[in-house]
Amino acid sequence: MDSMRPPSLLRAACDFWREHAARHGRLAATWALVAALWEFARDSTPARLRQRFGDADYDWDHRVNTTSGAVAWRDRLLGVFHSPYQPTEPALFHEMLGTLRELENLNFSDFTFLDLGSGKGRTLLMASDYPFRRIVGVELLPALHRIAQENLRQYKSESQKCFTLESICADATALQLPKGPLVIYLFNPFSESALRRVIANLEQAHRDDPQSPARRVYVLYHNPLLEPVLASSACRRKIGGTHQYSLFASE
């Protein structure tokens, strides 16, 4: 999948407009598109570009490139229509996994960690501090995926417990879920329609084998702007969270 072509900017903009028009009407969709492009222009000023290097402490400590500062303009513009690239803050990530482990008394060695919308791979690297069976990231943009692959090759940490890490360049909404128990991580990477497609995949996996403990699935949803959509799934139940994240489990 590494040869996957980058998404079309025109198609991304049209999909953005159509989704907003379906929910709010054509005029509101047009204003939303104009506002998004105006915000992109403001974010492209030198001062705003410098601000995005403020999250570079993790990169400095581990000699990797996961900051949001060094992202090409085209990928940033695609992010306006999909989801802007932003790496997860380490302390919050460890809080999320720690809370999940305590609530469910999990042995992470039974689980595959799956990050949908994994960007440059910072979350994959941080997840390797836990003894997951396997760690997989799925990223739509080829440029970010290539950087993630390089980060996975370069990363070294004394705290690392999982060494089976992989980044895949693919459309996460069409992904066939890995077999076995899953911990799925979402940093609000999808529009509502895309999230519903991901939920449909989860529900299909649940229907295929609803009683098997091997299909246990947990979802860590960071910045849960579309939490009601995920909560509406018939096979999801919320088990915890804060204003910054929500935790869901399969029934």
Phi, psi and omega per residue, in radians:
M1 nan -0.068 -3.066
D2 -1.127 -0.377 -3.111
S3 -1.518 0.131 -3.129
M4 -0.991 2.334 -3.127
R5 -1.355 2.587 3.107
P6 -1.131 2.614 3.131
P7 -1.077 2.675 3.099
S8 -1.323 2.319 3.083
L9 -1.108 -0.727 -3.127
L10 -1.115 -0.782 3.137
R11 -1.124 -0.715 3.126
A12 -1.071 -0.742 3.131
A13 -1.144 -0.707 3.127
C14 -1.152 -0.736 3.109
D15 -1.097 -0.714 3.094
F16 -1.021 -0.832 -3.116
W17 -1.134 -0.777 -3.092
R18 -1.100 -0.722 -3.128
E19 -1.132 -0.751 3.101
H20 -1.158 -0.662 -3.134
A21 -1.135 -0.665 -3.137
A22 -1.136 -0.543 -3.079
R23 -1.657 -0.575 -2.981
H24 -2.220 -0.112 -3.105
G25 1.779 2.808 -3.023
R26 -1.178 -0.723 -3.112
L27 -1.116 -0.803 3.127
A28 -1.101 -0.642 3.121
A29 -1.135 -0.699 3.118
T30 -1.124 -0.771 3.101
W31 -1.106 -0.666 3.119
A32 -1.114 -0.690 3.112
L33 -1.142 -0.792 3.121
V34 -1.081 -0.755 -3.140
A35 -1.108 -0.697 3.136
A36 -1.129 -0.735 3.128
L37 -1.201 -0.632 3.099
W38 -1.137 -0.739 3.118
E39 -1.141 -0.635 3.076
F40 -1.087 -0.753 3.120
A41 -1.079 -0.743 3.118
R42 -1.119 -0.693 -3.133
D43 -1.230 -0.218 -3.118
S44 -1.595 0.000 3.082
T45 -1.229 2.668 -3.115
P46 -0.959 -0.670 -3.119
A47 -1.122 -0.767 3.136
R48 -1.176 -0.675 3.116
L49 -1.070 -0.709 3.130
R50 -1.141 -0.614 -3.128
Q51 -1.050 -0.572 -3.063
R52 -1.284 -0.137 3.027
F53 -1.491 0.031 -3.118
G54 -1.232 -0.185 -3.136
D55 -1.748 0.430 -2.945
A56 -1.530 0.024 -3.115
D57 -1.036 -0.750 3.131
Y58 -1.059 -0.746 -3.139
D59 -1.108 -0.721 3.137
W60 -1.115 -0.726 -3.114
D61 -1.160 -0.595 -3.004
H62 -1.992 0.068 3.089
R63 0.998 0.839 3.092
V64 -2.235 3.089 3.140
N65 -2.162 1.608 3.095
T66 -2.157 0.010 -3.103
T67 -1.142 2.679 3.091
S68 -1.413 -0.105 -3.094
G69 -1.220 -0.652 -3.052
A70 -1.743 1.133 3.091
V71 -2.144 2.265 -3.082
A72 -1.089 2.686 -3.059
W73 -1.019 -0.676 -3.093
R74 -1.132 -0.730 3.125
D75 -1.230 -0.570 3.060
R76 -1.160 -0.679 3.132
L77 -1.194 -0.694 3.037
L78 -1.043 -0.613 3.106
G79 -1.104 -0.502 3.077
V80 -1.074 -0.658 -3.058
F81 -1.610 -0.341 3.107
H82 -1.901 -1.485 3.087
S83 -2.757 2.168 -3.103
P84 -1.064 2.450 3.100
Y85 -1.224 2.256 3.074
Q86 -2.649 2.128 -3.130
P87 -1.276 2.627 3.141
T88 -1.309 2.442 3.102
E89 -1.284 2.221 -3.008
P90 -0.966 -0.789 -3.088
A91 -1.061 -0.716 -3.137
L92 -1.202 -0.673 3.124
F93 -1.065 -0.798 -3.138
H94 -1.182 -0.557 3.050
E95 -1.101 -0.769 -3.134
M96 -1.065 -0.852 -3.125
L97 -1.183 -0.658 3.106
G98 -1.102 -0.733 3.115
T99 -1.123 -0.763 3.116
L100 -1.056 -0.783 -3.115
R101 -1.103 -0.707 -3.132
E102 -1.228 -0.728 -3.093
L103 -1.151 -0.674 -3.013
E104 -1.925 -0.005 -3.141
N105 0.910 0.925 -3.020
L106 -1.505 2.556 2.906
N107 -1.804 1.781 -3.027
F108 -1.093 -0.336 -3.129
S109 -1.138 -0.261 3.082
D110 -1.476 -0.197 -2.911
F111 -1.955 2.604 2.868
T112 -1.636 2.304 3.049
F113 -1.612 2.173 -3.067
L114 -2.186 2.020 3.115
D115 -1.803 1.998 3.122
L116 -1.658 1.951 -3.009
G117 1.587 0.949 -2.928
S118 -1.472 -0.100 3.037
G119 0.982 -2.274 -3.119
K120 -1.459 -0.004 2.977
G121 1.660 0.194 -3.114
R122 -1.032 -0.742 -3.114
T123 -1.115 -0.604 3.089
L124 -1.098 -0.734 -3.140
L125 -1.144 -0.756 -3.138
M126 -1.174 -0.623 3.112
A127 -1.129 -0.429 -3.129
S128 -1.238 -0.111 2.997
D129 -1.283 -0.138 -3.136
Y130 -1.996 2.656 -3.026
P131 -1.433 0.915 3.082
F132 -1.118 2.652 3.086
R133 -1.148 -0.609 -3.071
R134 -2.835 2.632 3.121
I135 -2.253 2.201 -3.075
V136 -2.296 2.293 3.013
G137 -1.969 2.507 3.109
V138 -2.166 2.093 -3.066
E139 -2.254 2.337 -3.103
L140 -1.329 -0.645 -3.011
L141 -1.548 2.085 -3.090
P142 -1.002 -0.653 -3.108
A143 -1.107 -0.760 3.111
L144 -1.198 -0.662 3.108
H145 -1.051 -0.749 -3.136
R146 -1.113 -0.697 3.087
I147 -1.124 -0.705 3.104
A148 -1.045 -0.749 3.124
Q149 -1.048 -0.735 3.115
E150 -1.139 -0.715 3.099
N151 -1.075 -0.709 3.124
L152 -1.116 -0.619 3.116
R153 -1.225 -0.647 -3.017
Q154 -1.513 -0.415 -2.959
Y155 -1.117 2.344 3.030
K156 -2.514 2.342 -3.133
S157 -2.668 2.411 3.110
E158 -1.184 -0.352 -3.113
S159 -1.567 -0.016 -3.061
Q160 -1.176 2.314 -3.131
K161 -2.116 -0.333 3.060
C162 -2.040 2.298 -3.081
F163 -2.076 0.136 3.103
T164 -1.829 1.540 -3.059
L165 -2.102 2.489 -3.080
E166 -2.593 2.451 3.004
S167 -2.020 2.298 -3.126
I168 -2.056 2.360 3.059
C169 -1.668 1.861 -3.044
A170 -2.862 2.927 3.018
D171 -1.442 1.935 -3.049
A172 -1.133 -0.393 -3.127
T173 -1.297 -0.279 3.141
A174 -1.931 0.222 -3.037
L175 -1.321 2.394 2.947
Q176 -1.421 2.077 -3.028
L177 -1.118 2.467 3.059
P178 -1.046 2.654 3.101
K179 -1.256 2.735 3.060
G180 1.534 3.129 -3.125
P181 -1.099 2.506 -3.064
L182 -2.282 2.503 2.819
V183 -1.986 1.951 -3.086
I184 -1.771 2.289 -3.133
Y185 -1.944 2.271 3.094
L186 -2.236 2.155 2.992
F187 -1.814 1.091 -3.114
N188 0.752 0.969 -3.021
P189 -1.531 -0.068 -2.958
F190 -2.175 2.668 2.875
S191 -1.256 3.012 -3.129
E192 -1.079 -0.771 -3.117
S193 -1.133 -0.686 3.126
A194 -1.175 -0.718 3.112
L195 -1.087 -0.660 3.111
R196 -1.116 -0.583 3.080
R197 -1.188 -0.684 3.086
V198 -1.117 -0.752 3.117
I199 -1.064 -0.701 3.114
A200 -1.057 -0.687 3.085
N201 -1.111 -0.722 3.118
L202 -1.128 -0.746 -3.134
E203 -1.156 -0.629 3.094
Q204 -1.138 -0.730 3.098
A205 -1.089 -0.648 3.108
H206 -1.166 -0.733 3.134
R207 -1.161 -0.583 -3.126
D208 -1.096 -0.588 -3.103
D209 -2.707 1.232 -2.970
P210 -1.185 -0.418 -3.048
Q211 -1.715 -0.149 -3.035
S212 -1.341 2.222 3.055
P213 -1.146 -0.316 3.111
A214 -1.208 -0.213 3.137
R215 -1.817 0.336 3.077
R216 -1.048 2.307 -3.118
V217 -2.335 2.252 3.027
Y218 -2.048 2.493 3.133
V219 -2.111 2.161 3.010
L220 -1.771 1.982 -3.051
Y221 -1.966 1.782 3.140
H222 -1.511 2.412 -3.068
N223 0.970 1.106 -2.925
P224 -1.397 1.149 -3.107
L225 -1.156 -0.478 -3.131
L226 -1.937 0.573 -3.127
E227 -0.948 -0.723 3.139
P228 -1.008 -0.546 3.123
V229 -1.171 -0.800 3.126
L230 -1.186 -0.672 -3.122
A231 -1.174 -0.384 -3.131
S232 -1.331 -0.178 3.131
S233 -1.125 2.395 -3.085
A234 -1.164 -0.421 -3.070
C235 -1.958 0.410 3.079
R236 -2.065 2.478 2.990
R237 -2.345 2.392 3.128
K238 -1.361 2.304 -3.106
I239 -2.029 -0.123 3.139
G240 2.970 -3.095 3.097
G241 2.481 -3.135 3.087
T242 -2.366 -2.950 3.066
H243 -1.203 -0.278 -3.116
Q244 -1.613 -0.402 -3.102
Y245 -2.739 2.814 3.070
S246 -2.291 2.548 3.124
L247 -2.030 2.272 3.138
F248 -2.189 2.667 3.103
A249 -2.312 2.662 3.052
S250 -1.257 2.600 3.124
E251 -1.306 nan nan
